[in-house]
Amino acid sequence: MADLQIIRIDDAKALVRVGVPEPERATPQEVRISVAMALNNPPDFPAQDRIGATVDYDQIIHFIRGDLGEPAHLIETLADRVAGHCLSLSPRALWVEVTVKKPSVLSGDGLVAVTIRREA
């Protein structure tokens, strides 16, 4: 098996319009998005200590916080948008796993979450 590099971003917060009923989508709600992304054939990082040797994490964070697109009915749709963006960032991408958590759905403790995994 080839060596892998796994990039992780955990619980990045974003304000989005998401929900099945129209009133729920009327105002932005906080979601938390986590990403795990596998890249094949990682370079010798001590010898290639530069951003071009990996994926720029800021490109993922910026997308999560500002480019999620139109309002969505489902958090699954948000996860799919993030996954597609991540896979487009590098030809070395093998797979990405995206989890979207929506704390506002349940009253009291707990939250609703969905995880999707996409292969390149």
Summary of the structure (lengths in Angstrom):
residues: 120
radius of gyration: 15.8
end to end distance: 17.1
largest distance: 53.4
contacts: 331
relative contact order: 0.22
helix: 25%
strand: 38%
